[in-house]
Amino acid sequence: VVSLPDIIGREKILKVHAKKISMAPDVNLRIIARGTPGFSGADLANLVNEAALLAARKNKRIVTYQEFEEAKDKVMMGAERRSMVMSDEEKKLTAYHEAGHALVAMNCPEHTPIHKATIIPRGRALGMVQFLPERDKLSTKILEAKSHLCSALSGRMAEELIFGKDKVTSGAASDIQHVTNLARKMVT
């Protein structure tokens, strides 16, 4: 079995593939490596290629950090669905849901730092809050796990607090699945 690369390995793999492209000085491959836990070498090569394609589509001669971020999101979650028609009410509800995740995560001890929050639909998600771990984790402390449970459930709570119980949506389905899996891991 060949395991997935750790943060150091991901950075080295990114450096190999990034040699083929011209990068802006704002590109920090270490930060990109931090944000790609679970990526294989092929995923990282795809990310670099996707970033180069995005820059080319924008008629840029160099690849900036912005293209790497967009490429990472596309590889992780699928292409943006900007053409998806969402009502203003759905946009507002999604914004409060994601803000709930972000606010609680920012105030929980031992929580992974927030990288960004968005309400641009990608894949099956209408929005998301993305975290950027400081390093790869081999184990999880109970306080950290509890913080992640709280932040995962806070999107639904924000919906309920702002819009009332009768207007809570099915948007928390994946959050509830995530919490269920994390709680099971904590116990077993």
MOJORA-V891774 format. One record per residue. N is the residue number from 1. RES is the residue in one letter. SS is DSSP state (a for helix, b for strand, c for the rest). PHI is phi in whole degrees, 0 to 359 (* if undefined). PSI is psi as a letter, one per 40 degrees, with the letter a starting at -180 (* if undefined). Layout:
BEGIN
{{N & RES & SS & PHI & PSI} {N & RES & SS & PHI & PSI}}
END
This chain:
BEGIN
{{1 & V & c & * & h} {2 & V & c & 258 & h} {3 & S & c & 283 & i} {4 & L & c & 290 & i} {5 & P & c & 292 & i} {6 & D & c & 279 & a} {7 & I & a & 301 & d} {8 & I & a & 293 & d} {9 & G & a & 296 & d} {10 & R & a & 298 & d} {11 & E & a & 297 & d} {12 & K & a & 295 & d} {13 & I & a & 296 & d} {14 & L & a & 299 & d} {15 & K & a & 298 & d} {16 & V & a & 299 & d} {17 & H & a & 285 & d} {18 & A & a & 284 & e} {19 & K & c & 298 & d} {20 & K & c & 282 & e} {21 & I & c & 237 & i} {22 & S & c & 270 & h} {23 & M & b & 247 & i} {24 & A & c & 287 & i} {25 & P & c & 296 & e} {26 & D & c & 281 & e} {27 & V & c & 278 & h} {28 & N & c & 245 & h} {29 & L & a & 295 & d} {30 & R & a & 296 & d} {31 & I & a & 293 & d} {32 & I & a & 296 & d} {33 & A & a & 297 & d} {34 & R & a & 300 & d} {35 & G & c & 272 & e} {36 & T & c & 234 & f} {37 & P & c & 296 & i} {38 & G & c & 89 & e} {39 & F & c & 280 & h} {40 & S & c & 272 & i} {41 & G & a & 302 & d} {42 & A & a & 295 & d} {43 & D & a & 298 & d} {44 & L & a & 291 & d} {45 & A & a & 297 & d} {46 & N & a & 299 & d} {47 & L & a & 299 & d} {48 & V & a & 297 & d} {49 & N & a & 297 & d} {50 & E & a & 295 & d} {51 & A & a & 298 & d} {52 & A & a & 295 & d} {53 & L & a & 296 & d} {54 & L & a & 298 & d} {55 & A & a & 296 & d} {56 & A & a & 297 & d} {57 & R & a & 297 & d} {58 & K & c & 267 & e} {59 & N & c & 59 & f} {60 & K & c & 264 & i} {61 & R & c & 273 & d} {62 & I & c & 233 & i} {63 & V & b & 266 & h} {64 & T & c & 261 & i} {65 & Y & a & 300 & d} {66 & Q & a & 301 & d} {67 & E & a & 293 & d} {68 & F & a & 296 & d} {69 & E & a & 297 & d} {70 & E & a & 298 & d} {71 & A & a & 296 & d} {72 & K & a & 299 & d} {73 & D & a & 298 & d} {74 & K & a & 294 & d} {75 & V & a & 293 & d} {76 & M & a & 285 & d} {77 & M & a & 235 & e} {78 & G & c & 99 & i} {79 & A & c & 290 & i} {80 & E & b & 299 & i} {81 & R & c & 245 & g} {82 & R & c & 296 & d} {83 & S & c & 283 & e} {84 & M & c & 297 & h} {85 & V & c & 273 & h} {86 & M & c & 241 & h} {87 & S & c & 290 & i} {88 & D & a & 299 & d} {89 & E & a & 295 & d} {90 & E & a & 294 & d} {91 & K & a & 297 & d} {92 & K & a & 296 & d} {93 & L & a & 297 & d} {94 & T & a & 296 & d} {95 & A & a & 298 & d} {96 & Y & a & 294 & d} {97 & H & a & 301 & d} {98 & E & a & 292 & d} {99 & A & a & 297 & d} {100 & G & a & 300 & d} {101 & H & a & 302 & d} {102 & A & a & 294 & d} {103 & L & a & 298 & d} {104 & V & a & 291 & d} {105 & A & a & 300 & d} {106 & M & a & 295 & d} {107 & N & a & 252 & e} {108 & C & c & 265 & h} {109 & P & c & 292 & i} {110 & E & c & 66 & e} {111 & H & c & 280 & i} {112 & T & c & 299 & h} {113 & P & c & 299 & i} {114 & I & b & 282 & h} {115 & H & b & 261 & d} {116 & K & b & 195 & i} {117 & A & b & 229 & i} {118 & T & b & 211 & i} {119 & I & c & 243 & f} {120 & I & c & 277 & h} {121 & P & c & 296 & h} {122 & R & b & 218 & h} {123 & G & c & 56 & b} {124 & R & c & 265 & e} {125 & A & b & 270 & i} {126 & L & c & 274 & e} {127 & G & c & 191 & i} {128 & M & b & 192 & i} {129 & V & b & 244 & h} {130 & Q & b & 252 & h} {131 & F & b & 253 & i} {132 & L & c & 234 & g} {133 & P & c & 295 & i} {134 & E & c & 292 & d} {135 & R & c & 204 & i} {136 & D & c & 292 & i} {137 & K & c & 250 & h} {138 & L & c & 261 & d} {139 & S & c & 214 & i} {140 & T & c & 234 & h} {141 & K & c & 285 & i} {142 & I & a & 300 & d} {143 & L & a & 296 & d} {144 & E & a & 294 & d} {145 & A & a & 298 & d} {146 & K & a & 297 & d} {147 & S & a & 297 & d} {148 & H & a & 291 & d} {149 & L & a & 298 & d} {150 & C & a & 298 & d} {151 & S & a & 292 & d} {152 & A & a & 294 & d} {153 & L & a & 276 & e} {154 & S & a & 286 & e} {155 & G & a & 296 & d} {156 & R & a & 294 & d} {157 & M & a & 296 & d} {158 & A & a & 297 & d} {159 & E & a & 301 & d} {160 & E & a & 294 & d} {161 & L & a & 295 & d} {162 & I & a & 277 & d} {163 & F & a & 252 & e} {164 & G & c & 95 & i} {165 & K & a & 301 & d} {166 & D & a & 287 & e} {167 & K & a & 250 & e} {168 & V & c & 294 & h} {169 & T & c & 256 & i} {170 & S & a & 276 & e} {171 & G & a & 299 & e} {172 & A & a & 268 & e} {173 & A & a & 303 & d} {174 & S & a & 289 & d} {175 & D & a & 296 & d} {176 & I & a & 294 & d} {177 & Q & a & 296 & d} {178 & H & a & 299 & d} {179 & V & a & 296 & d} {180 & T & a & 299 & d} {181 & N & a & 295 & d} {182 & L & a & 294 & d} {183 & A & a & 298 & d} {184 & R & a & 297 & d} {185 & K & a & 296 & d} {186 & M & a & 296 & d} {187 & V & a & 275 & d} {188 & T & c & 259 & *}}
END
